[in-house]
Amino acid sequence: MNTDPSTWDDSNWREEYKGYTSSRYELDLLENGPKSLAQSWMMGALHNKWMKMKGYAYPEPPDCQSSFKEFNEKWQNS
């Protein structure tokens, strides 16, 4: 999977995705864009589906969790 967003070319994703769907609703949405919040959610879902087909994935976020025990030890040692 390609996890580097700077190498993605999604400038023409709507046109590419039209070849993978036969749904009139999806085709209309891809051609005319969303007109409501629900349609924008659907557009986002279509974009995520297209990304998955192309092998694109956002990188995993870093693990920034710590325990209270670690915090407390750092605080007491300062």
LINTA-V898267 format. One record per residue. N is the residue number from 1. RES is the residue in one letter. BURIAL is 1 if it has 9 or more other C-alpha atoms within 8 Angstrom, else 0. Layout:
# LINTA-V898267
n=N res=RES burial=BURIAL
n=N res=RES burial=BURIAL
This chain:
# LINTA-V898267
n=1 res=M burial=0
n=2 res=N burial=0
n=3 res=T burial=0
n=4 res=D burial=0
n=5 res=P burial=0
n=6 res=S burial=0
n=7 res=T burial=0
n=8 res=W burial=0
n=9 res=D burial=0
n=10 res=D burial=0
n=11 res=S burial=0
n=12 res=N burial=0
n=13 res=W burial=1
n=14 res=R burial=0
n=15 res=E burial=0
n=16 res=E burial=0
n=17 res=Y burial=1
n=18 res=K burial=1
n=19 res=G burial=0
n=20 res=Y burial=0
n=21 res=T burial=0
n=22 res=S burial=0
n=23 res=S burial=0
n=24 res=R burial=0
n=25 res=Y burial=0
n=26 res=E burial=1
n=27 res=L burial=1
n=28 res=D burial=1
n=29 res=L burial=1
n=30 res=L burial=1
n=31 res=E burial=0
n=32 res=N burial=0
n=33 res=G burial=0
n=34 res=P burial=1
n=35 res=K burial=0
n=36 res=S burial=0
n=37 res=L burial=0
n=38 res=A burial=0
n=39 res=Q burial=1
n=40 res=S burial=1
n=41 res=W burial=0
n=42 res=M burial=0
n=43 res=M burial=1
n=44 res=G burial=0
n=45 res=A burial=0
n=46 res=L burial=0
n=47 res=H burial=1
n=48 res=N burial=0
n=49 res=K burial=0
n=50 res=W burial=1
n=51 res=M burial=1
n=52 res=K burial=1
n=53 res=M burial=0
n=54 res=K burial=0
n=55 res=G burial=0
n=56 res=Y burial=1
n=57 res=A burial=1
n=58 res=Y burial=0
n=59 res=P burial=0
n=60 res=E burial=0
n=61 res=P burial=0
n=62 res=P burial=0
n=63 res=D burial=0
n=64 res=C burial=0
n=65 res=Q burial=0
n=66 res=S burial=0
n=67 res=S burial=0
n=68 res=F burial=0
n=69 res=K burial=0
n=70 res=E burial=0
n=71 res=F burial=1
n=72 res=N burial=0
n=73 res=E burial=0
n=74 res=K burial=0
n=75 res=W burial=0
n=76 res=Q burial=0
n=77 res=N burial=0
n=78 res=S burial=0
